[in-house]
Amino acid sequence: MTAETGMFAPRPGAAPLGRMLAAQTALEVRMVLRNGEQLLLTVVIPVLVLTVFGSVEVLDLGNRSARVDFLVPGVIALAVLSTAFTGLAIGTGFERRYGALKRLGATPLPRAALLAAKGLSVLVIEALQIVLLGTVALLLGWQPRGSWAAVLLLVLAGTAAFSSLALLMAGTLRAEATLAAANLVYLLLLVSGGIAVPLDRFPDGARPLLEALPAGALSEGLRVVLRDGDALPWWSVGVLALWAAVGGVLAARTFRWE
């Protein structure tokens, strides 16, 4: 409003980038929290895996304390997998199918900022998941060890790896194909990614391959820190960084907005 006329003066233009990014991130978080299927994937299943496998001797993992110490790193990796890969791939794939991505790409919000908002929303959901899983684990008798800075770095590297693969899938496949493929990968990695079943239970020839997958690298890396109390396993960070780099480059080259 001008001092001379007392009238409102129009100020056309986009809002500051930071404000647009924050608003889009908050919207993405609300959309996940309001989606029952997403909550089942990101919250209910990891908690069930932790409580059931931690309370019942489904596999020979030792006493209850040993079972919980083994499972907690795995379910944190599962939380990252469910949010950064499966949930992001399916959600982005259907947004692309319905034309939402195309319309958002035509707004003042830059496309890079839209993808950044999706990444930030993934981190917010993961933080909520880890708090919830940590609370449940403490109630089951979990005694965490190791450096939380190392845990944070591993989670960030895992998020980057899974997010890049999710965008690669969502940006190239049809939404229905993304839905089927993302859920299939989720189930396969739940069994073979070192999450609920130790990798040493698999044939010797398969273990190096499983450890080179993002889920295996993340779960085993978190286990080294949280269960064994050892220093940050840089081999895990390196594997995850390589997946993030390859997936990111391919996604950037092949992603289609409509």
C-alpha positions as CSV (number, residue, x, y, z in Angstrom):
1,M,0.0,0.0,0.0
2,T,1.5,3.3,-1.0
3,A,1.8,6.2,1.5
4,E,0.6,8.8,-1.0
5,T,-2.6,7.3,-2.3
6,G,-3.5,4.8,0.4
7,M,-4.2,2.3,-2.3
8,F,-2.9,-1.2,-2.7
9,A,-0.2,-1.4,-5.4
10,P,0.1,-4.7,-7.3
11,R,3.4,-6.5,-7.1
12,P,3.2,-9.2,-9.8
13,G,5.7,-12.0,-9.7
14,A,6.5,-15.3,-8.1
15,A,7.0,-15.8,-4.4
16,P,10.6,-16.2,-3.2
17,L,12.0,-19.6,-4.0
18,G,12.5,-20.5,-0.4
19,R,8.8,-19.9,0.4
20,M,7.7,-21.9,-2.7
21,L,10.0,-24.8,-1.8
22,A,8.7,-24.8,1.8
23,A,5.1,-24.7,0.7
24,Q,5.5,-27.5,-1.8
25,T,7.4,-29.6,0.8
26,A,4.7,-29.2,3.3
27,L,2.1,-30.2,0.7
28,E,4.0,-33.3,-0.2
29,V,4.3,-34.4,3.4
30,R,0.5,-33.8,4.0
31,M,-0.3,-35.9,0.9
32,V,1.7,-38.8,2.2
33,L,0.3,-38.6,5.8
34,R,-3.3,-38.5,4.4
35,N,-2.8,-41.5,2.2
36,G,-3.8,-44.8,3.9
37,E,-1.8,-47.0,1.5
38,Q,1.3,-44.9,2.0
39,L,0.9,-45.0,5.7
40,L,0.6,-48.8,5.5
41,L,3.8,-49.0,3.5
42,T,5.9,-46.5,5.4
43,V,4.7,-47.0,9.0
44,V,2.6,-50.1,9.6
45,I,4.8,-52.7,7.8
46,P,8.2,-51.6,9.3
47,V,6.6,-51.5,12.8
48,L,5.1,-55.0,12.3
49,V,8.4,-56.4,11.1
50,L,10.1,-55.1,14.1
51,T,7.5,-56.2,16.7
52,V,6.7,-59.6,15.2
53,F,10.3,-60.7,14.4
54,G,11.5,-59.1,17.6
55,S,9.0,-60.7,19.9
56,V,8.7,-64.1,18.2
57,E,11.6,-66.4,17.3
58,V,10.7,-66.7,13.6
59,L,14.4,-67.1,12.7
60,D,17.2,-68.3,14.9
61,L,18.7,-64.9,15.8
62,G,19.5,-65.5,19.4
63,N,17.6,-64.3,22.4
64,R,15.2,-61.4,22.3
65,S,17.8,-58.7,22.9
66,A,20.0,-60.1,20.0
67,R,16.9,-60.3,17.7
68,V,16.0,-56.6,18.4
69,D,19.7,-55.5,18.0
70,F,19.7,-57.3,14.6
71,L,16.3,-56.0,13.4
72,V,16.5,-52.3,14.3
73,P,19.1,-51.4,11.6
74,G,17.1,-53.5,9.1
75,V,13.8,-51.8,9.7
76,I,15.4,-48.4,9.5
77,A,16.7,-49.5,6.1
78,L,13.2,-50.8,5.3
79,A,11.7,-47.4,6.3
80,V,14.1,-45.6,3.9
81,L,13.3,-48.2,1.1
82,S,9.5,-47.8,1.6
83,T,9.6,-44.0,1.6
84,A,12.4,-43.0,-0.7
85,F,11.9,-45.7,-3.3
86,T,8.5,-47.4,-3.3
87,G,6.3,-44.5,-2.0
88,L,8.1,-41.9,-4.1
89,A,8.1,-44.0,-7.3
90,I,4.4,-44.9,-7.1
91,G,3.3,-41.4,-6.1
92,T,5.4,-39.6,-8.8
93,G,4.3,-42.2,-11.4
94,F,0.6,-41.5,-10.8
95,E,1.2,-37.7,-10.6
96,R,2.8,-38.0,-14.0
97,R,-0.1,-40.1,-15.4
98,Y,-2.8,-37.6,-14.2
99,G,-0.9,-34.6,-15.6
100,A,-0.1,-33.1,-12.1
101,L,3.6,-33.0,-12.8
102,K,3.0,-31.2,-16.2
103,R,0.8,-28.6,-14.5
104,L,3.2,-28.0,-11.7
105,G,6.0,-27.7,-14.2
106,A,4.2,-24.8,-15.8
107,T,3.9,-22.9,-12.5
108,P,6.6,-20.4,-11.2
109,L,8.0,-23.2,-9.1
110,P,11.1,-24.4,-11.0
111,R,11.1,-28.1,-11.9
112,A,14.4,-28.6,-9.9
113,A,12.7,-27.1,-6.9
114,L,9.7,-29.4,-7.3
115,L,12.0,-32.4,-7.2
116,A,13.9,-30.9,-4.3
117,A,10.6,-30.6,-2.4
118,K,9.9,-34.2,-3.0
119,G,13.3,-35.1,-1.6
120,L,12.8,-32.9,1.4
121,S,9.4,-34.4,2.1
122,V,11.0,-37.9,2.0
123,L,13.5,-36.8,4.6
124,V,10.7,-35.4,6.9
125,I,8.8,-38.7,6.6
126,E,11.9,-40.7,7.3
127,A,12.6,-38.7,10.4
128,L,9.1,-39.4,11.7
129,Q,9.6,-43.1,10.9
130,I,12.9,-43.3,12.7
131,V,11.5,-41.7,15.8
132,L,8.6,-44.1,15.9
133,L,10.7,-47.2,15.2
134,G,13.3,-46.1,17.8
135,T,10.5,-45.7,20.4
136,V,9.1,-49.1,19.6
137,A,12.6,-50.6,19.7
138,L,13.4,-49.0,23.1
139,L,10.2,-50.5,24.4
140,L,11.4,-53.9,23.2
141,G,14.7,-53.5,25.1
142,W,16.9,-52.1,22.3
143,Q,20.2,-50.6,23.5
144,P,21.6,-48.4,20.6
145,R,25.4,-48.2,20.1
146,G,27.6,-46.3,17.7
147,S,27.6,-42.8,16.3
148,W,24.3,-41.2,15.3
149,A,26.3,-39.0,12.9
150,A,27.3,-42.1,11.0
151,V,23.7,-43.3,11.0
152,L,22.6,-39.9,9.6
153,L,25.2,-40.1,6.8
154,L,24.1,-43.7,5.9
155,V,20.4,-42.7,5.9
156,L,21.1,-39.7,3.6
157,A,23.2,-41.8,1.3
158,G,20.5,-44.5,1.2
159,T,17.8,-41.9,0.6
160,A,19.8,-40.4,-2.3
161,A,20.3,-43.9,-3.9
162,F,16.7,-45.0,-3.5
163,S,15.2,-41.6,-4.6
164,S,17.3,-41.5,-7.8
165,L,16.1,-45.1,-8.7
166,A,12.5,-44.1,-7.8
167,L,12.6,-41.1,-10.1
168,L,14.2,-43.2,-12.8
169,M,11.4,-45.7,-12.6
170,A,8.6,-43.2,-12.3
171,G,9.8,-41.0,-15.1
172,T,10.1,-43.8,-17.7
173,L,7.5,-46.4,-17.0
174,R,3.7,-46.2,-17.1
175,A,2.1,-45.7,-13.7
176,E,0.6,-49.2,-13.5
177,A,4.0,-50.7,-14.4
178,T,5.7,-48.5,-11.8
179,L,3.1,-49.7,-9.2
180,A,3.8,-53.3,-9.9
181,A,7.6,-53.0,-10.3
182,A,8.1,-50.9,-7.1
183,N,6.0,-53.3,-5.0
184,L,7.9,-56.3,-6.4
185,V,11.3,-54.7,-5.7
186,Y,10.1,-53.8,-2.2
187,L,9.1,-57.4,-1.4
188,L,12.3,-58.9,-2.9
189,L,14.5,-56.5,-0.9
190,L,12.5,-57.1,2.2
191,V,13.5,-60.8,2.0
192,S,17.0,-60.5,0.4
193,G,18.2,-57.1,1.5
194,G,19.5,-58.1,5.0
195,I,16.4,-56.5,6.6
196,A,14.8,-59.4,8.4
197,V,17.0,-62.3,7.2
198,P,20.8,-62.2,7.8
199,L,22.8,-62.2,4.6
200,D,25.0,-65.0,5.8
201,R,21.9,-67.3,5.5
202,F,22.2,-67.0,1.7
203,P,24.6,-69.0,-0.5
204,D,28.2,-67.7,-0.3
205,G,28.1,-66.8,-4.0
206,A,25.0,-64.6,-3.6
207,R,26.2,-62.6,-0.5
208,P,28.6,-60.2,-2.3
209,L,25.8,-59.4,-4.9
210,L,23.3,-58.8,-2.1
211,E,25.7,-56.6,-0.2
212,A,26.2,-54.5,-3.4
213,L,22.5,-53.8,-3.7
214,P,21.3,-50.5,-2.0
215,A,19.2,-52.3,0.6
216,G,22.0,-54.7,1.5
217,A,24.6,-51.9,1.7
218,L,22.3,-49.8,3.9
219,S,21.1,-52.5,6.3
220,E,24.6,-54.0,6.8
221,G,26.1,-50.5,7.2
222,L,23.6,-49.5,9.8
223,R,24.1,-52.8,11.6
224,V,27.9,-52.3,11.8
225,V,27.2,-48.9,13.5
226,L,24.1,-49.6,15.7
227,R,24.6,-53.2,16.7
228,D,28.4,-53.6,16.6
229,G,29.3,-50.0,17.7
230,D,32.0,-49.8,15.0
231,A,33.0,-46.7,13.0
232,L,31.2,-45.7,9.8
233,P,31.6,-48.4,7.1
234,W,32.8,-46.3,4.1
235,W,32.2,-49.3,1.8
236,S,28.5,-48.9,2.4
237,V,28.6,-45.2,1.8
238,G,30.5,-45.8,-1.4
239,V,28.0,-48.4,-2.7
240,L,25.1,-46.1,-2.0
241,A,26.8,-43.1,-3.5
242,L,27.5,-45.1,-6.7
243,W,23.8,-46.1,-7.0
244,A,22.8,-42.5,-6.3
245,A,25.1,-41.2,-9.0
246,V,24.2,-43.8,-11.7
247,G,20.5,-43.5,-10.9
248,G,20.6,-39.7,-10.8
249,V,22.3,-39.4,-14.2
250,L,19.9,-41.9,-15.9
251,A,16.9,-40.3,-14.3
252,A,18.0,-36.8,-15.4
253,R,18.4,-38.0,-19.0
254,T,15.2,-40.1,-19.3
255,F,12.7,-38.5,-17.0
256,R,9.5,-37.5,-18.9
257,W,7.1,-35.0,-17.3
258,E,4.1,-36.2,-19.1
